[in-house]
Amino acid sequence: IIPPYLNTVTCVVKPKNAGLNIVDYLTSYFVSCKDPEDVKNSISNGGIKVNGRVIGVDYEVKFNDVIKREICVHEPLIKANPISILRRCVEGVGEVYCVNKPASVPTHPAGQYL
């Protein structure tokens, strides 16, 4: 089990979004920011910063603003047997490794594992 950890998510404001209120911007464009009250609390607690500075809930985003949000990540559990690695020597190819892993273990960083 991987214990929960903090991760910083970064985004840069595009020209079409300049002038929007920070709360409206985040709740409109980001799945993890759907609740306006949570976003306001994060801003007030310093969990959301713009250009490295703590801002207020009335802040209007500007083109090229760098918004960073600290989130707590909970990795999904691995729900199967342990991983085993088989090594074989194949003539003309060399060593070949086969990984027998549960389906709940990701093979590359994507989606919720990124």
N, C-alpha and C positions, 0 to 999 in steps of 0.2 A: 504494500500500500504506500503510495506517495502522499506525504502530508501536504495540505494546502499551502500554496506559496503566493507571494505577490508578484505580479507581472505588470509592466508599464506598456500601455497601448498608445501609439503615437499616430496622429493624423495631421495633415496640412490642409488649411481652408482653401478651397478653389474660388475663383472670381465670382461664380454664380451665387455663392453662399455668403459673400461679403455683405455685412449689414444686418445679418440675422442675429437675434438674441442667442446667447450661448446655450441656454436651456432648450430653446426651440430647435436650434441646429443639431444638438446631440440627440434629442428624442426623435427627430425626423429621419436621421441618416444612420443611426447605429442601433443594432438589435439589442445590445447589452445596456442601452440607455432608454428603455421604453417608459419608465416611470419618472415623470418630471420631479416628483418629491425626492426620489433617490439622487437624481442629478443635482438638485439644489443642495441636498445634504453633503454630497461629495465636494461640491464647489466650496461650501462654507467650511468644511473640514480640511481643505487644502488637497484633497485627493484628485482634483482636476486643476491643472495649471495651464496657462497660455503663455508661450514664450518664456517659460521658466518662472513666471510670477503667479502668485495667488490673485484671483480676480473675484469680482462680485457676480451675483446672479443676474444683474442687469447689463453685463458686458455684451457689446456687439462685436461679433467676430469680424476680422479684417482679412483681406486676401493675403495669403502666405503666413497667417498665424499658425504656430505649431502648438497643437493641443495635446497634452499628455494626461492620461488617466491611469491611475493605479487600480488594478483589480485583483481580487483574490481568486486564484485558479484552483479548482478541485478536479483532479484527473479522474477519469472513469476507472472503475475497478477492472482488473483482469479476471475474467470468469471462466477459467478452465485449468487444465493441467500445466505443469511447468514446460518451459521451452527446452527443446533438445536440438543439438546441432550434430549433423552427420557429415563426416568427411570421407570422400572417396577419391581415389586416383583413377582418372579415366585416360586411357592411352590416347596420345595425340592432343589431349586437351590440358592435362595437368590436374591439379587439385580442384575438386568441385565440392562446394558446401551446400547442404540442404538444411533449411531451418524448418523444423516442425513446431509451429507456434499456434496458440489459440487465436481465433478470429478477432477477439477483442484487443489484441496487441497491434498497434499501428505499424505499418512498414515504412512510412515516410511522413514527414511533417505536413499535415494538411488539415483543414477544417478546425475542429476543436483542439487538435494536437499541435497546432502551429504556435 
